[in-house]
Amino acid sequence: MFKEMIEIRWHGRGGQGTKTAALLFAEVSLGIGKYIQAFPEYGPERMGAPVQAFNRISNYPITIHSGITNPDYVVVLDSSIIDSVSIDAGIYYSSKIIVNTSLSVMEISKQININPEQLYVVNATKIALEFIGRNIPNMPMFGALTKIINILDINDVLSIVERKIIKKFRHKPEVIKGNLISIKRAFDEVKN
């Protein structure tokens, strides 16, 4: 069931593709007929500094034009920011948090003091290194979110993402293939 509007907050570090993932997630949602917003929070971004990006997805036109303070979903591309960024700020009892980590749900649950039923984990770094060859976990985390949010069909996601990234990587088919495999792998491996 699709709520009237879903709000997503992405946390990562500069250079990990946080903004790119939010923009691509919006493009995929638009491609299946949803109304969307995608925007980063700008500040003194630099490689490795904490960054945020946001999405709103709806079946109806979106008239809100402000930051997201109470997200339905929080996607954490780098678990090392947990100690310095309040990733649980504004969440409520039904919000879900997806963390890129090699730790278990229970270990992360204790670290951020959240109900384990609200938490999902996937080792997106391992997947990115294996299939993309670089520690850029945005595409695996995109796949994990696709599974948890359950409003996008994975085959539609893969098709639309391929059409989008082929423009940028048309001379690097291995990069295209690696990104698509990493999305699907995280979709299959994310766990609660």
N, CA, C and O atoms as a DFTB+ gen file, in Angstrom:
768 C
 N C O
     1  1       0.846      -1.184       0.000
     2  2       0.000       0.000       0.000
     3  2       0.889       1.244       0.000
     4  3       1.874       1.319       0.734
     5  1       0.529       2.202      -0.825
     6  2       1.308       3.429      -0.967
     7  2       0.640       4.533      -0.165
     8  3      -0.517       4.868      -0.416
     9  1       1.367       5.110       0.810
    10  2       0.828       6.250       1.544
    11  2       0.730       7.431       0.584
    12  3       1.276       7.399      -0.518
    13  1       0.041       8.449       1.012
    14  2      -0.121       9.626       0.151
    15  2       1.219      10.210      -0.264
    16  3       1.387      10.608      -1.417
    17  1       2.186      10.267       0.669
    18  2       3.513      10.748       0.328
    19  2       4.538      10.036       1.200
    20  3       4.338       9.858       2.402
    21  1       5.630       9.636       0.580
    22  2       6.726       8.986       1.293
    23  2       7.914       9.933       1.282
    24  3       8.257      10.510       0.250
    25  1       8.545      10.089       2.459
    26  2       9.708      10.965       2.574
    27  2      10.933      10.140       2.974
    28  3      10.877       9.298       3.871
    29  1      12.032      10.408       2.282
    30  2      13.274       9.655       2.470
    31  2      14.408      10.628       2.750
    32  3      14.532      11.664       2.096
    33  1      15.228      10.283       3.729
    34  2      16.441      11.070       4.011
    35  2      17.643      10.147       3.820
    36  3      17.697       9.055       4.385
    37  1      18.599      10.601       3.019
    38  2      19.834       9.869       2.738
    39  2      20.977      10.518       3.507
    40  3      21.108      11.742       3.513
    41  1      21.807       9.699       4.159
    42  2      23.013      10.176       4.844
    43  2      24.218       9.470       4.245
    44  3      24.189       8.260       4.019
    45  1      25.270      10.223       3.991
    46  2      26.500       9.621       3.497
    47  2      27.643      10.593       3.684
    48  3      27.550      11.551       4.452
    49  1      28.709      10.336       2.979
    50  2      29.863      11.223       2.976
    51  2      30.084      11.701       1.555
    52  3      29.763      11.001       0.594
    53  1      30.639      12.909       1.427
    54  2      30.941      13.448       0.118
    55  2      31.778      12.470      -0.682
    56  3      32.791      11.968      -0.194
    57  1      31.362      12.197      -1.906
    58  2      32.082      11.267      -2.765
    59  2      31.500       9.870      -2.806
    60  3      31.964       9.034      -3.581
    61  1      30.479       9.594      -1.976
    62  2      29.879       8.261      -1.955
    63  2      28.632       8.158      -2.826
    64  3      28.037       7.085      -2.927
    65  1      28.234       9.245      -3.448
    66  2      27.083       9.203      -4.341
    67  2      25.742       9.388      -3.664
    68  3      24.722       8.938      -4.186
    69  1      25.719      10.039      -2.518
    70  2      24.466      10.249      -1.782
    71  2      23.466      11.044      -2.624
    72  3      22.326      10.620      -2.814
    73  1      23.901      12.183      -3.118
    74  2      23.028      13.025      -3.947
    75  2      22.631      12.300      -5.224
    76  3      21.473      12.362      -5.637
    77  1      23.568      11.622      -5.845
    78  2      23.290      10.887      -7.082
    79  2      22.222       9.827      -6.855
    80  3      21.321       9.668      -7.678
    81  1      22.315       9.099      -5.745
    82  2      21.329       8.058      -5.444
    83  2      19.936       8.657      -5.267
    84  3      18.958       8.104      -5.770
    85  1      19.837       9.779      -4.558
    86  2      18.533      10.424      -4.357
    87  2      17.956      10.902      -5.689
    88  3      16.762      10.740      -5.944
    89  1      18.792      11.485      -6.530
    90  2      18.321      11.961      -7.842
    91  2      17.890      10.791      -8.720
    92  3      16.861      10.868      -9.392
    93  1      18.656       9.726      -8.721
    94  2      18.322       8.564      -9.530
    95  2      17.060       7.874      -9.009
    96  3      16.229       7.414      -9.792
    97  1      16.924       7.805      -7.684
    98  2      15.707       7.222      -7.110
    99  2      14.484       8.023      -7.561
   100  3      13.438       7.450      -7.867
   101  1      14.620       9.336      -7.600
   102  2      13.522      10.189      -8.064
   103  2      13.227       9.936      -9.544
   104  3      12.064       9.850      -9.940
   105  1      14.265       9.819     -10.352
   106  2      14.055       9.580     -11.781
   107  2      13.359       8.251     -12.035
   108  3      12.493       8.160     -12.905
   109  1      13.727       7.228     -11.288
   110  2      13.074       5.927     -11.428
   111  2      11.604       6.042     -11.013
   112  3      10.727       5.500     -11.686
   113  1      11.333       6.742      -9.914
   114  2       9.951       6.929      -9.452
   115  2       9.136       7.710     -10.471
   116  3       7.973       7.392     -10.720
   117  1       9.738       8.717     -11.052
   118  2       9.083       9.499     -12.108
   119  2       8.781       8.599     -13.309
   120  3       7.728       8.714     -13.937
   121  1       9.715       7.710     -13.613
   122  2       9.559       6.799     -14.741
   123  2       8.393       5.850     -14.608
   124  3       7.928       5.308     -15.611
   125  1       7.903       5.631     -13.395
   126  2       6.724       4.778     -13.197
   127  2       5.484       5.600     -12.858
   128  3       4.476       5.066     -12.396
   129  1       5.577       6.920     -13.099
   130  2       4.391       7.763     -12.982
   131  2       4.149       8.418     -11.642
   132  3       3.053       8.925     -11.401
   133  1       5.131       8.424     -10.763
   134  2       4.963       9.086      -9.461
   135  2       5.366      10.554      -9.566
   136  3       6.118      10.939     -10.462
   137  1       4.867      11.355      -8.657
   138  2       5.345      12.727      -8.486
   139  2       6.535      12.651      -7.542
   140  3       6.527      11.868      -6.592
   141  1       7.538      13.445      -7.791
   142  2       8.774      13.299      -7.024
   143  2       9.411      14.647      -6.690
   144  3       9.147      15.669      -7.323
   145  1      10.254      14.600      -5.675
   146  2      11.201      15.668      -5.359
   147  2      12.504      14.983      -4.958
   148  3      12.504      13.930      -4.320
   149  1      13.592      15.596      -5.343
   150  2      14.912      15.127      -4.910
   151  2      15.786      16.347      -4.746
   152  3      15.878      17.179      -5.649
   153  1      16.430      16.457      -3.597
   154  2      17.280      17.621      -3.377
   155  2      18.313      17.316      -2.304
   156  3      18.040      16.577      -1.358
   157  1      19.499      17.889      -2.459
   158  2      20.535      17.718      -1.438
   159  2      20.453      18.853      -0.423
   160  3      19.820      19.880      -0.671
   161  1      21.095      18.657       0.710
   162  2      21.275      19.738       1.665
   163  2      22.696      20.237       1.466
   164  3      23.663      19.515       1.707
   165  1      22.804      21.452       1.034
   166  2      24.128      21.986       0.754
   167  2      24.734      22.662       1.966
   168  3      24.037      23.294       2.760
   169  1      26.003      22.521       2.091
   170  2      26.796      23.128       3.148
   171  2      28.228      23.137       2.659
   172  3      28.461      23.180       1.451
   173  1      29.172      23.099       3.540
   174  2      30.582      23.102       3.117
   175  2      31.031      21.699       2.700
   176  3      31.947      21.131       3.294
   177  1      30.357      21.129       1.639
   178  2      30.674      19.776       1.214
   179  2      32.117      19.662       0.733
   180  3      32.652      20.537       0.051
   181  1      32.693      18.585       1.106
   182  2      34.011      18.230       0.602
   183  2      34.102      16.716       0.696
   184  3      33.323      16.082       1.407
   185  1      35.040      16.152      -0.011
   186  2      35.202      14.709      -0.011
   187  2      35.316      14.200       1.428
   188  3      36.179      14.644       2.185
   189  1      34.443      13.271       1.793
   190  2      34.492      12.660       3.117
   191  2      33.644      13.332       4.181
   192  3      33.426      12.751       5.245
   193  1      33.159      14.541       3.925
   194  2      32.321      15.236       4.916
   195  2      30.900      14.672       4.882
   196  3      30.430      14.263       3.820
   197  1      30.208      14.644       6.026
   198  2      28.825      14.172       6.028
   199  2      27.932      15.035       5.134
   200  3      28.018      16.263       5.155
   201  1      27.073      14.378       4.351
   202  2      26.126      15.053       3.468
   203  2      24.756      14.397       3.617
   204  3      24.637      13.269       4.094
   205  1      23.729      15.129       3.201
   206  2      22.368      14.609       3.212
   207  2      21.707      14.906       1.875
   208  3      22.041      15.877       1.197
   209  1      20.766      14.051       1.516
   210  2      19.919      14.286       0.354
   211  2      18.527      13.771       0.720
   212  3      18.366      13.002       1.668
   213  1      17.531      14.204      -0.042
   214  2      16.145      13.909       0.326
   215  2      15.316      13.552      -0.900
   216  3      15.606      13.974      -2.020
   217  1      14.269      12.755      -0.654
   218  2      13.260      12.443      -1.673
   219  2      11.873      12.560      -1.074
   220  3      11.645      12.254       0.096
   221  1      10.970      13.006      -1.899
   222  2       9.536      12.877      -1.629
   223  2       8.946      12.179      -2.843
   224  3       9.283      12.503      -3.982
   225  1       8.058      11.213      -2.592
   226  2       7.414      10.466      -3.659
   227  2       5.928      10.408      -3.338
   228  3       5.531      10.126      -2.208
   229  1       5.101      10.685      -4.369
   230  2       3.672      10.711      -4.139
   231  2       2.920      10.317      -5.413
   232  3       3.459      10.379      -6.517
   233  1       1.678       9.916      -5.230
   234  2       0.779       9.689      -6.363
   235  2       0.119      10.994      -6.801
   236  3      -0.572      11.036      -7.819
   237  1       0.332      12.041      -6.042
   238  2      -0.310      13.336      -6.291
   239  2       0.751      14.433      -6.340
   240  3       1.854      14.247      -5.827
   241  1       0.432      15.570      -6.949
   242  2       1.414      16.667      -6.972
   243  2       1.871      17.013      -5.553
   244  3       1.082      17.000      -4.609
   245  1       3.158      17.320      -5.428
   246  2       3.760      17.643      -4.133
   247  2       3.848      19.158      -4.015
   248  3       4.468      19.823      -4.845
   249  1       3.227      19.687      -2.985
   250  2       3.207      21.145      -2.813
   251  2       4.114      21.617      -1.679
   252  3       4.265      22.820      -1.468
   253  1       4.714      20.686      -0.953
   254  2       5.631      21.033       0.133
   255  2       6.999      21.331      -0.480
   256  3       7.479      20.588      -1.336
   257  1       7.611      22.406      -0.041
   258  2       8.947      22.761      -0.533
   259  2       9.833      23.136       0.651
   260  3      10.266      24.280       0.786
   261  1      10.092      22.153       1.500
   262  2      10.929      22.373       2.682
   263  2      11.737      21.112       2.935
   264  3      11.530      20.087       2.286
   265  1      12.645      21.196       3.872
   266  2      13.431      20.029       4.240
   267  2      12.553      18.950       4.851
   268  3      11.427      19.216       5.272
   269  1      13.063      17.760       4.896
   270  2      12.332      16.626       5.475
   271  2      12.791      16.458       6.917
   272  3      13.961      16.188       7.187
   273  1      11.842      16.622       7.839
   274  2      12.178      16.514       9.256
   275  2      11.712      15.212       9.896
   276  3      12.249      14.800      10.925
   277  1      10.712      14.558       9.291
   278  2      10.178      13.309       9.828
   279  2      10.125      12.252       8.726
   280  3       9.057      11.958       8.188
   281  1      11.286      11.684       8.394
   282  2      11.343      10.749       7.270
   283  2      10.666       9.414       7.561
   284  3      10.643       8.935       8.694
   285  1      10.118       8.835       6.504
   286  2       9.581       7.476       6.580
   287  2      10.716       6.463       6.478
   288  3      10.673       5.388       7.075
   289  1      11.736       6.841       5.699
   290  2      12.897       5.986       5.482
   291  2      14.164       6.816       5.625
   292  3      14.225       7.964       5.184
   293  1      15.181       6.215       6.251
   294  2      16.502       6.828       6.363
   295  2      17.483       5.820       5.774
   296  3      17.510       4.655       6.169
   297  1      18.286       6.289       4.823
   298  2      19.271       5.436       4.171
   299  2      20.658       5.941       4.566
   300  3      20.999       7.094       4.302
   301  1      21.456       5.080       5.198
   302  2      22.776       5.460       5.696
   303  2      23.838       4.755       4.858
   304  3      24.037       3.546       4.981
   305  1      24.524       5.526       3.998
   306  2      25.530       4.958       3.109
   307  2      26.842       4.647       3.805
   308  3      27.641       3.864       3.290
   309  1      27.081       5.245       4.970
   310  2      28.346       5.051       5.676
   311  2      28.071       4.996       7.172
   312  3      27.735       6.011       7.781
   313  1      28.211       3.824       7.760
   314  2      27.874       3.660       9.177
   315  2      28.812       4.432      10.100
   316  3      28.496       4.611      11.277
   317  1      29.953       4.892       9.599
   318  2      30.867       5.647      10.466
   319  2      30.295       7.012      10.854
   320  3      30.805       7.652      11.774
   321  1      29.249       7.464      10.169
   322  2      28.657       8.763      10.541
   323  2      27.666       8.639      11.696
   324  3      27.210       9.649      12.232
   325  1      27.334       7.417      12.077
   326  2      26.355       7.217      13.144
   327  2      26.749       7.927      14.431
   328  3      25.881       8.430      15.144
   329  1      28.021       7.976      14.736
   330  2      28.467       8.620      15.976
   331  2      28.509      10.140      15.892
   332  3      28.587      10.812      16.921
   333  1      28.458      10.696      14.676
   334  2      28.565      12.154      14.539
   335  2      27.320      12.823      13.958
   336  3      27.205      14.048      13.996
   337  1      26.396      12.042      13.427
   338  2      25.179      12.580      12.818
   339  2      23.979      11.878      13.446
   340  3      24.002      10.662      13.637
   341  1      22.953      12.620      13.761
   342  2      21.743      12.026      14.356
   343  2      20.890      11.418      13.252
   344  3      19.935      12.037      12.782
   345  1      21.238      10.205      12.842
   346  2      20.503       9.586      11.747
   347  2      19.066       9.252      12.129
   348  3      18.220       9.062      11.255
   349  1      18.785       9.178      13.425
   350  2      17.433       8.861      13.883
   351  2      16.604      10.113      14.186
   352  3      15.488      10.003      14.694
   353  1      17.128      11.284      13.886
   354  2      16.391      12.534      14.157
   355  2      15.065      12.543      13.398
   356  3      15.027      12.327      12.187
   357  1      13.994      12.795      14.120
   358  2      12.679      12.959      13.511
   359  2      11.978      11.682      13.102
   360  3      10.880      11.740      12.548
   361  1      12.577      10.529      13.356
   362  2      11.885       9.299      12.963
   363  2      10.760       9.014      13.937
   364  3      10.746       9.534      15.053
   365  1       9.831       8.201      13.519
   366  2       8.728       7.805      14.381
   367  2       8.619       6.285      14.369
   368  3       9.421       5.616      13.717
   369  1       7.656       5.739      15.069
   370  2       7.587       4.297      15.304
   371  2       7.549       3.444      14.039
   372  3       7.982       2.292      14.074
   373  1       7.046       3.971      12.924
   374  2       6.988       3.161      11.705
   375  2       8.086       3.508      10.701
   376  3       8.134       2.917       9.622
   377  1       8.958       4.444      11.029
   378  2      10.076       4.771      10.142
   379  2      11.021       3.579      10.054
   380  3      11.142       2.792      10.993
   381  1      11.685       3.462       8.916
   382  2      12.665       2.396       8.700
   383  2      14.023       3.024       8.422
   384  3      14.118       4.040       7.734
   385  1      15.075       2.409       8.962
   386  2      16.445       2.862       8.729
   387  2      17.211       1.713       8.079
   388  3      17.190       0.582       8.564
   389  1      17.880       2.021       6.984
   390  2      18.685       1.033       6.256
   391  2      20.136       1.470       6.364
   392  3      20.480       2.582       5.961
   393  1      20.994       0.603       6.907
   394  2      22.388       0.961       7.160
   395  2      23.332       0.066       6.358
   396  3      23.172      -1.153       6.315
   397  1      24.308       0.695       5.733
   398  2      25.405      -0.020       5.080
   399  2      26.396      -0.408       6.174
   400  3      27.089       0.444       6.730
   401  1      26.452      -1.704       6.474
   402  2      27.325      -2.175       7.548
   403  2      27.572      -3.666       7.411
   404  3      26.806      -4.380       6.765
   405  1      28.643      -4.120       8.022
   406  2      28.890      -5.561       8.117
   407  2      28.365      -6.096       9.454
   408  3      28.406      -7.301       9.700
   409  1      27.873      -5.200      10.314
   410  2      27.335      -5.596      11.617
   411  2      25.909      -6.120      11.474
   412  3      25.262      -5.915      10.448
   413  1      25.435      -6.789      12.502
   414  2      24.075      -7.320      12.509
   415  2      23.066      -6.229      12.880
   416  3      23.435      -5.156      13.358
   417  1      21.818      -6.521      12.655
   418  2      20.738      -5.616      13.048
   419  2      20.812      -5.336      14.545
   420  3      20.665      -4.188      14.966
   421  1      21.038      -6.370      15.353
   422  2      21.071      -6.182      16.807
   423  2      22.239      -5.291      17.222
   424  3      22.085      -4.461      18.117
   425  1      23.400      -5.446      16.591
   426  2      24.554      -4.617      16.936
   427  2      24.303      -3.145      16.597
   428  3      24.614      -2.262      17.396
   429  1      23.751      -2.886      15.437
   430  2      23.447      -1.498      15.038
   431  2      22.312      -0.948      15.891
   432  3      22.326       0.225      16.266
   433  1      21.327      -1.790      16.200
   434  2      20.201      -1.379      17.032
   435  2      20.688      -0.854      18.386
   436  3      20.201       0.165      18.875
   437  1      21.640      -1.551      18.978
   438  2      22.194      -1.116      20.260
   439  2      23.005       0.161      20.107
   440  3      22.974       1.026      20.983
   441  1      23.732       0.286      18.996
   442  2      24.568       1.464      18.770
   443  2      23.743       2.748      18.646
   444  3      24.135       3.794      19.163
   445  1      22.593       2.666      17.955
   446  2      21.784       3.880      17.771
   447  2      20.536       3.889      18.656
   448  3      19.726       4.814      18.586
   449  1      20.385       2.856      19.487
   450  2      19.266       2.783      20.415
   451  2      17.922       2.916      19.702
   452  3      17.136       3.825      19.971
   453  1      17.688       1.988      18.794
   454  2      16.434       1.977      18.043
   455  2      15.873       0.559      18.045
   456  3      16.617      -0.416      18.157
   457  1      14.577       0.460      17.923
   458  2      13.891      -0.824      17.853
   459  2      14.436      -1.609      16.648
   460  3      14.411      -1.095      15.530
   461  1      14.926      -2.834      16.850
   462  2      15.486      -3.599      15.739
   463  2      14.492      -3.876      14.613
   464  3      14.900      -4.123      13.478
   465  1      13.191      -3.837      14.915
   466  2      12.192      -4.052      13.880
   467  2      12.156      -2.901      12.866
   468  3      11.616      -3.057      11.770
   469  1      12.720      -1.766      13.224
   470  2      12.770      -0.613      12.322
   471  2      14.048      -0.579      11.495
   472  3      14.224       0.310      10.662
   473  1      14.923      -1.523      11.714
   474  2      16.268      -1.457      11.170
   475  2      16.534      -2.555      10.147
   476  3      16.116      -3.701      10.316
   477  1      17.242      -2.177       9.080
   478  2      17.677      -3.110       8.043
   479  2      19.160      -2.883       7.802
   480  3      19.642      -1.756       7.916
   481  1      19.877      -3.931       7.474
   482  2      21.307      -3.818       7.196
   483  2      21.648      -4.545       5.901
   484  3      20.996      -5.514       5.514
   485  1      22.685      -4.046       5.251
   486  2      23.248      -4.685       4.064
   487  2      24.704      -4.237       3.973
   488  3      25.022      -3.090       4.285
   489  1      25.577      -5.131       3.550
   490  2      26.982      -4.773       3.411
   491  2      27.204      -4.201       2.002
   492  3      27.768      -4.860       1.129
   493  1      26.747      -2.965       1.809
   494  2      26.828      -2.298       0.509
   495  2      28.272      -2.009       0.112
   496  3      28.598      -1.999      -1.075
   497  1      29.132      -1.776       1.088
   498  2      30.547      -1.539       0.777
   499  2      31.151      -2.768       0.126
   500  3      31.826      -2.661      -0.899
   501  1      30.916      -3.931       0.708
   502  2      31.434      -5.185       0.146
   503  2      30.894      -5.400      -1.269
   504  3      31.643      -5.776      -2.171
   505  1      29.610      -5.163      -1.460
   506  2      28.989      -5.338      -2.774
   507  2      29.594      -4.361      -3.780
   508  3      29.920      -4.748      -4.902
   509  1      29.745      -3.103      -3.386
   510  2      30.318      -2.097      -4.287
   511  2      31.747      -2.460      -4.685
   512  3      32.115      -2.370      -5.857
   513  1      32.538      -2.865      -3.713
   514  2      33.926      -3.230      -4.017
   515  2      33.981      -4.435      -4.955
   516  3      34.817      -4.489      -5.857
   517  1      33.094      -5.391      -4.738
   518  2      33.097      -6.597      -5.564
   519  2      32.632      -6.340      -6.997
   520  3      33.224      -6.870      -7.938
   521  1      31.584      -5.535      -7.177
   522  2      30.995      -5.401      -8.509
   523  2      31.290      -4.079      -9.210
   524  3      31.226      -4.004     -10.437
   525  1      31.609      -3.045      -8.450
   526  2      31.923      -1.743      -9.055
   527  2      33.429      -1.486      -9.005
   528  3      33.969      -0.750      -9.831
   529  1      34.092      -2.092      -8.042
   530  2      35.532      -1.943      -7.910
   531  2      35.956      -0.723      -7.117
   532  3      37.147      -0.421      -7.033
   533  1      34.997      -0.019      -6.533
   534  2      35.284       1.172      -5.727
   535  2      34.292       1.222      -4.569
   536  3      33.190       0.682      -4.665
   537  1      34.687       1.869      -3.478
   538  2      33.812       1.990      -2.324
   539  2      32.843       3.157      -2.524
   540  3      32.927       4.189      -1.858
   541  1      31.931       2.953      -3.460
   542  2      30.857       3.921      -3.699
   543  2      29.552       3.133      -3.532
   544  3      29.065       2.521      -4.483
   545  1      28.989       3.153      -2.311
   546  2      27.879       2.260      -1.978
   547  2      26.487       2.756      -2.383
   548  3      25.484       2.173      -1.971
   549  1      26.414       3.821      -3.184
   550  2      25.092       4.375      -3.471
   551  2      24.186       3.428      -4.254
   552  3      22.994       3.346      -3.957
   553  1      24.715       2.714      -5.239
   554  2      23.862       1.821      -6.024
   555  2      23.392       0.616      -5.209
   556  3      22.214       0.266      -5.284
   557  1      24.267      -0.033      -4.432
   558  2      23.733      -1.099      -3.574
   559  2      22.667      -0.585      -2.589
   560  3      21.665      -1.260      -2.355
   561  1      22.882       0.596      -2.019
   562  2      21.888       1.136      -1.076
   563  2      20.586       1.478      -1.785
   564  3      19.510       1.365      -1.198
   565  1      20.676       1.895      -3.044
   566  2      19.493       2.123      -3.879
   567  2      18.714       0.808      -3.981
   568  3      17.492       0.795      -3.838
   569  1      19.424      -0.295      -4.229
   570  2      18.769      -1.597      -4.318
   571  2      18.121      -2.015      -3.010
   572  3      17.011      -2.547      -3.004
   573  1      18.815      -1.776      -1.896
   574  2      18.257      -2.120      -0.584
   575  2      16.984      -1.313      -0.315
   576  3      15.986      -1.862       0.151
   577  1      17.022      -0.009      -0.608
   578  2      15.834       0.826      -0.408
   579  2      14.683       0.340      -1.281
   580  3      13.535       0.304      -0.837
   581  1      14.987      -0.033      -2.519
   582  2      13.949      -0.543      -3.423
   583  2      13.220      -1.720      -2.791
   584  3      11.995      -1.813      -2.870
   585  1      13.966      -2.609      -2.171
   586  2      13.356      -3.782      -1.528
   587  2      12.493      -3.374      -0.334
   588  3      11.368      -3.852      -0.194
   589  1      13.007      -2.502       0.519
   590  2      12.318      -2.149       1.757
   591  2      11.104      -1.267       1.501
   592  3      10.059      -1.450       2.125
   593  1      11.235      -0.317       0.592
   594  2      10.139       0.622       0.354
   595  2       8.979      -0.052      -0.384
   596  3       7.820       0.323      -0.207
   597  1       9.301      -1.046      -1.211
   598  2       8.297      -1.896      -1.851
   599  2       7.249      -1.139      -2.675
   600  3       6.070      -1.491      -2.652
   601  1       7.675      -0.109      -3.396
   602  2       6.752       0.574      -4.320
   603  2       7.266       0.518      -5.752
   604  3       6.548       0.857      -6.693
   605  1       8.513       0.088      -5.909
   606  2       9.124      -0.002      -7.227
   607  2       9.428      -1.460      -7.536
   608  3       9.894      -2.198      -6.668
   609  1       9.170      -1.871      -8.755
   610  2       9.517      -3.213      -9.195
   611  2      11.008      -3.240      -9.532
   612  3      11.496      -2.357     -10.236
   613  1      11.726      -4.229      -9.044
   614  2      13.175      -4.288      -9.255
   615  2      13.526      -4.323     -10.744
   616  3      14.549      -3.766     -11.142
   617  1      12.705      -4.961     -11.567
   618  2      12.994      -5.006     -13.003
   619  2      12.834      -3.631     -13.643
   620  3      13.605      -3.267     -14.531
   621  1      11.831      -2.862     -13.196
   622  2      11.685      -1.479     -13.674
   623  2      12.892      -0.648     -13.241
   624  3      13.429       0.137     -14.023
   625  1      13.311      -0.828     -11.994
   626  2      14.462      -0.093     -11.467
   627  2      15.692      -0.369     -12.319
   628  3      16.370       0.560     -12.756
   629  1      15.978      -1.638     -12.555
   630  2      17.174      -2.001     -13.322
   631  2      17.112      -1.451     -14.746
   632  3      18.115      -0.970     -15.273
   633  1      15.951      -1.522     -15.358
   634  2      15.790      -1.022     -16.722
   635  2      15.993       0.494     -16.806
   636  3      16.708       0.982     -17.680
   637  1      15.366       1.223     -15.902
   638  2      15.472       2.687     -15.908
   639  2      16.880       3.129     -15.537
   640  3      17.424       4.042     -16.159
   641  1      17.480       2.494     -14.529
   642  2      18.848       2.843     -14.148
   643  2      19.799       2.586     -15.317
   644  3      20.669       3.408     -15.606
   645  1      19.634       1.466     -15.976
   646  2      20.501       1.173     -17.121
   647  2      20.390       2.259     -18.190
   648  3      21.402       2.717     -18.720
   649  1      19.161       2.668     -18.505
   650  2      18.968       3.736     -19.503
   651  2      19.623       5.037     -19.063
   652  3      20.154       5.774     -19.894
   653  1      19.592       5.328     -17.760
   654  2      20.173       6.577     -17.250
   655  2      21.693       6.539     -17.242
   656  3      22.337       7.498     -17.667
   657  1      22.272       5.447     -16.765
   658  2      23.729       5.437     -16.620
   659  2      24.453       5.092     -17.918
   660  3      25.655       5.327     -18.035
   661  1      23.740       4.543     -18.883
   662  2      24.387       4.203     -20.154
   663  2      24.891       5.467     -20.850
   664  3      25.873       5.422     -21.591
   665  1      24.221       6.588     -20.613
   666  2      24.655       7.866     -21.199
   667  2      26.028       8.260     -20.663
   668  3      26.888       8.729     -21.410
   669  1      26.222       8.064     -19.367
   670  2      27.471       8.465     -18.729
   671  2      28.596       7.458     -18.963
   672  3      29.757       7.838     -19.110
   673  1      28.243       6.173     -18.998
   674  2      29.258       5.126     -19.069
   675  2      29.164       4.299     -20.357
   676  3      29.478       3.109     -20.349
   677  1      28.741       4.910     -21.446
   678  2      28.522       4.159     -22.683
   679  2      29.777       3.448     -23.187
   680  3      29.672       2.442     -23.888
   681  1      30.952       3.949     -22.844
   682  2      32.192       3.313     -23.276
   683  2      32.773       2.394     -22.201
   684  3      33.884       1.881     -22.339
   685  1      32.008       2.198     -21.136
   686  2      32.470       1.333     -20.037
   687  2      31.355       0.354     -19.661
   688  3      30.743       0.498     -18.603
   689  1      31.089      -0.626     -20.502
   690  2      29.996      -1.564     -20.214
   691  2      30.166      -2.318     -18.899
   692  3      29.181      -2.719     -18.280
   693  1      31.414      -2.511     -18.471
   694  2      31.648      -3.220     -17.207
   695  2      31.160      -2.398     -16.015
   696  3      30.745      -2.961     -15.002
   697  1      31.207      -1.063     -16.131
   698  2      30.714      -0.192     -15.062
   699  2      29.188      -0.270     -15.009
   700  3      28.603      -0.344     -13.928
   701  1      28.559      -0.252     -16.158
   702  2      27.094      -0.365     -16.220
   703  2      26.664      -1.692     -15.604
   704  3      25.793      -1.732     -14.735
   705  1      27.278      -2.766     -16.060
   706  2      26.938      -4.107     -15.550
   707  2      27.175      -4.197     -14.043
   708  3      26.335      -4.728     -13.316
   709  1      28.314      -3.680     -13.569
   710  2      28.633      -3.723     -12.146
   711  2      27.609      -2.987     -11.292
   712  3      27.222      -3.466     -10.226
   713  1      27.172      -1.824     -11.759
   714  2      26.158      -1.061     -11.021
   715  2      24.837      -1.808     -10.963
   716  3      24.197      -1.852      -9.912
   717  1      24.423      -2.393     -12.073
   718  2      23.155      -3.122     -12.101
   719  2      23.210      -4.369     -11.214
   720  3      22.257      -4.665     -10.494
   721  1      24.311      -5.083     -11.271
   722  2      24.464      -6.267     -10.414
   723  2      24.465      -5.857      -8.944
   724  3      23.875      -6.546      -8.112
   725  1      25.121      -4.741      -8.615
   726  2      25.190      -4.319      -7.209
   727  2      23.811      -3.919      -6.676
   728  3      23.504      -4.164      -5.510
   729  1      22.988      -3.310      -7.520
   730  2      21.612      -2.968      -7.110
   731  2      20.847      -4.249      -6.777
   732  3      20.228      -4.362      -5.719
   733  1      20.902      -5.201      -7.693
   734  2      20.160      -6.454      -7.505
   735  2      20.699      -7.253      -6.322
   736  3      19.919      -7.837      -5.570
   737  1      22.008      -7.288      -6.146
   738  2      22.608      -8.046      -5.042
   739  2      22.147      -7.484      -3.700
   740  3      21.757      -8.246      -2.815
   741  1      22.186      -6.156      -3.536
   742  2      21.741      -5.547      -2.268
   743  2      20.250      -5.753      -2.075
   744  3      19.803      -5.964      -0.948
   745  1      19.468      -5.695      -3.150
   746  2      18.034      -5.973      -3.090
   747  2      17.809      -7.362      -2.491
   748  3      16.924      -7.559      -1.659
   749  1      18.624      -8.314      -2.929
   750  2      18.486      -9.696      -2.451
   751  2      19.052      -9.900      -1.044
   752  3      18.564     -10.757      -0.308
   753  1      20.071      -9.131      -0.659
   754  2      20.790      -9.388       0.589
   755  2      20.380      -8.532       1.786
   756  3      20.742      -8.862       2.915
   757  1      19.641      -7.451       1.577
   758  2      19.260      -6.610       2.707
   759  2      18.403      -7.434       3.676
   760  3      17.539      -8.209       3.267
   761  1      18.670      -7.240       4.968
   762  2      17.939      -8.054       5.947
   763  2      17.564      -7.247       7.179
   764  3      18.167      -6.222       7.496
   765  1      16.553      -7.746       7.850
   766  2      16.032      -7.125       9.071
   767  2      16.366      -8.013      10.242
   768  3      16.024      -7.690      11.379
